Amino acid sequence: MPWRLKELIPEALKKAGGKEKLKRGLVLSAWKEVAGKELAQLTEPVALEAGTLTVRVADAVVAHQLTYSRLALLRRYGERFPGVVKEIRFVVGPVEAPPPPPSAPSENPEAARKALTLAQSAPPELRERVARAALALFRRTQGRPCPICGSPSETHPCPTCQRLLESPWVRKEAERLKRGRPSGLEGEALLVARHLARQSLLSEMEALYPQALRDASLRPLLRDLAQRFGALFPGETLPEAVRSLLAKEA
């Protein structure tokens, strides 16, 4: 007689931890994605207590440099687990070498959020295992890459990028990028700001081109937009009509 799933779950998960243990495990496992591949090789998350994430760092120089990235790291954690990580503390100590990455597709940041939400609605004794099962399921979910960040998603832009597109702070930074000024953003927020700046520059060039075609006095403005676009996106080609018009003026 086949086993029934509802009979197996209580026995298999009876030793699972509660909500805080669930949060701690998900936060620590997300460090590699939050910090990035390079930093993850020099650091190791070791504890999450009362909203403070403790990260062990290989040496004092790296620890000092990371203090300048603390706010950016907190923002990334806030995007994945709102309200969970409120502070990051760096301590110097031996760092265990990370294991070789598995041959699996990169994790969609939405997966951890969905797993956490689903697990919190389960009984306390089941939450950790429910989260693990849900995370594994969401990781296997296939979707086309988000046009902004490249993460697999069933919606486009992905939910993370969609929220960032609506952020006044990200939009303000996009304006800075468009004007040729540096931005303090990192990660997905920077990708979204660059996307907004690109759209804005292309839109302004498209609107100005017909007028510049008739009025030569407007062509310096068009060239300025083109130069800012080229500086921000050196690998991209200008719209053909704009490129052709400015080539005649050269």
C-alpha positions in Angstrom: 0.0 0.0 0.0 1.6 3.3 -1.0 2.5 5.9 1.6 0.3 8.9 1.9 2.0 12.3 1.9 -0.1 13.7 4.8 1.1 10.8 6.9 4.8 11.2 6.0 5.1 14.9 6.5 4.6 15.1 10.3 7.1 12.4 11.0 9.7 13.6 8.5 9.5 17.2 9.7 8.8 16.9 13.4 12.4 18.0 14.3 12.3 21.1 12.1 13.0 24.5 13.6 10.7 27.5 14.0 10.3 30.8 12.3 13.5 32.4 13.5 15.6 29.3 12.5 14.0 29.4 9.1 14.8 33.1 8.6 18.4 32.6 9.8 19.0 29.7 7.4 17.6 31.6 4.4 19.5 34.8 5.2 22.8 33.0 5.6 22.3 31.0 2.4 21.5 34.1 0.4 24.8 35.8 1.4 26.6 34.6 -1.8 24.0 36.3 -4.0 23.9 39.4 -1.9 27.6 39.9 -1.6 28.6 38.7 -5.1 31.0 35.9 -6.1 34.2 37.8 -5.4 33.2 39.0 -1.9 31.7 35.6 -1.0 35.1 34.0 -1.5 36.6 36.3 1.2 33.7 36.3 3.7 31.5 33.9 5.6 28.1 34.7 7.2 28.1 33.1 10.7 25.1 34.4 12.6 21.8 36.3 12.5 20.7 37.6 15.9 18.1 40.3 16.7 18.3 41.5 13.1 22.1 41.8 13.1 24.0 39.7 10.5 27.5 38.8 11.6 29.9 38.2 8.7 33.4 36.8 9.2 36.1 38.4 7.0 39.5 37.0 6.0 41.5 40.1 7.1 41.2 43.6 8.6 41.8 45.4 5.3 38.8 43.6 3.6 36.7 44.2 6.7 37.4 47.9 6.6 36.6 48.1 2.9 33.3 46.3 3.4 32.1 48.9 5.9 31.7 51.2 3.0 29.5 48.7 1.2 27.3 48.0 4.3 24.4 50.1 3.2 24.3 48.6 -0.3 24.4 45.1 1.2 21.5 46.0 3.6 19.5 47.3 0.7 20.0 44.1 -1.2 18.9 42.1 1.8 15.9 44.4 2.2 14.8 43.6 -1.3 15.0 39.8 -0.6 13.8 39.7 3.0 12.1 43.0 4.0 12.7 43.9 7.6 14.8 40.8 8.5 18.4 42.1 8.3 18.7 45.5 10.0 22.5 45.7 10.5 25.6 43.9 9.3 28.7 43.5 11.5 32.0 42.4 10.1 34.5 40.4 12.3 38.0 39.3 11.4 38.6 35.5 11.5 39.3 32.4 9.4 37.0 32.0 6.5 36.1 28.5 5.3 36.6 28.1 1.5 33.3 28.0 -0.3 32.4 24.7 -2.0 32.5 24.5 -5.8 29.3 25.9 -7.3 26.8 23.2 -8.4 26.0 22.9 -12.1 22.5 24.4 -11.6 20.8 27.5 -12.9 21.3 30.7 -10.9 18.8 31.3 -8.2 16.0 33.7 -8.8 15.9 36.2 -5.9 12.1 35.9 -5.9 12.4 32.2 -4.9 13.7 32.9 -1.4 10.9 35.5 -0.8 8.2 33.1 -2.0 9.6 30.2 0.0 9.7 32.4 3.2 6.2 33.6 2.7 4.8 30.1 2.1 6.7 28.6 5.0 5.4 31.2 7.5 1.9 30.1 6.9 2.8 26.5 7.8 2.7 25.1 11.4 5.9 26.1 13.4 7.3 22.5 13.4 7.0 22.3 9.6 8.3 25.7 8.5 12.0 24.9 7.9 11.3 21.9 5.7 8.4 23.5 3.9 10.8 26.4 3.1 13.4 24.1 1.8 10.9 22.2 -0.4 9.4 25.4 -1.7 12.8 26.9 -2.4 13.8 23.8 -4.4 10.5 24.0 -6.3 10.8 27.7 -7.1 14.4 27.2 -8.2 13.3 24.7 -10.8 10.7 27.1 -12.1 11.7 28.1 -15.6 11.1 31.5 -17.1 12.5 33.8 -19.7 15.3 36.1 -18.5 14.2 39.5 -17.1 15.1 42.1 -19.7 16.8 44.2 -17.0 18.5 41.9 -14.5 18.5 38.6 -16.5 17.0 36.5 -13.7 14.5 33.8 -14.8 11.0 35.1 -14.2 7.4 34.4 -15.2 6.7 38.1 -15.4 8.7 40.8 -17.2 10.2 42.8 -15.7 10.7 40.5 -12.8 9.0 41.5 -9.5 12.2 42.9 -8.0 13.0 45.1 -11.0 9.3 46.2 -11.2 9.4 47.5 -7.6 12.7 49.2 -8.3 11.3 50.9 -11.5 8.7 52.5 -9.3 11.2 53.7 -6.7 11.7 57.5 -6.6 15.2 57.0 -5.3 16.2 54.8 -8.2 14.6 57.2 -10.7 16.6 60.1 -9.2 19.8 58.1 -9.6 18.8 57.3 -13.2 18.7 61.1 -13.9 22.2 61.4 -12.4 23.5 58.7 -14.7 21.8 60.3 -17.7 23.6 63.5 -17.0 27.0 61.7 -16.8 27.3 61.7 -13.0 28.3 58.7 -11.0 25.8 56.7 -9.0 26.1 55.1 -5.6 23.8 52.3 -6.5 24.8 48.6 -6.8 23.3 45.3 -7.9 19.7 45.2 -9.3 19.1 48.9 -8.3 22.0 50.0 -10.6 20.8 47.8 -13.4 17.3 49.4 -13.2 18.7 52.9 -13.0 20.8 52.2 -16.1 17.8 50.8 -17.9 15.8 54.0 -17.0 18.6 56.2 -18.2 18.9 54.3 -21.4 15.2 54.6 -22.1 15.2 58.3 -21.3 18.2 59.1 -23.5 16.7 57.1 -26.5 13.4 58.8 -26.0 14.9 62.3 -26.0 17.0 61.6 -29.1 13.9 60.2 -30.9 11.9 63.3 -30.0 14.7 65.8 -30.9 15.8 64.1 -34.2 13.0 65.4 -36.5 13.5 69.0 -35.2 17.3 68.8 -35.5 16.9 67.5 -39.1 15.1 70.7 -40.0 16.9 73.1 -37.6 20.7 72.8 -37.6 21.0 74.9 -34.4 19.5 71.9 -32.5 22.1 69.4 -33.6 24.6 70.3 -30.8 21.9 69.2 -28.3 21.3 66.0 -30.2 25.1 65.4 -30.3 25.3 66.0 -26.5 22.6 63.4 -25.9 24.4 61.0 -28.2 27.7 61.5 -26.4 26.1 60.9 -23.0 24.5 57.7 -24.4 27.8 56.5 -25.8 29.6 57.2 -22.5 27.0 55.3 -20.5 26.6 52.4 -23.0 29.8 52.2 -24.9 28.9 48.8 -26.4 25.7 49.9 -27.9 25.1 51.6 -31.3 23.2 54.8 -31.6 19.9 54.8 -33.5 20.8 54.8 -37.2 19.0 58.0 -38.1 20.8 59.9 -35.3 24.1 58.4 -36.2 23.7 59.3 -39.9 22.7 62.9 -39.2 25.6 63.5 -36.7 28.1 61.9 -39.1 27.2 64.6 -41.7 28.0 67.3 -39.2 31.4 65.8 -38.3 
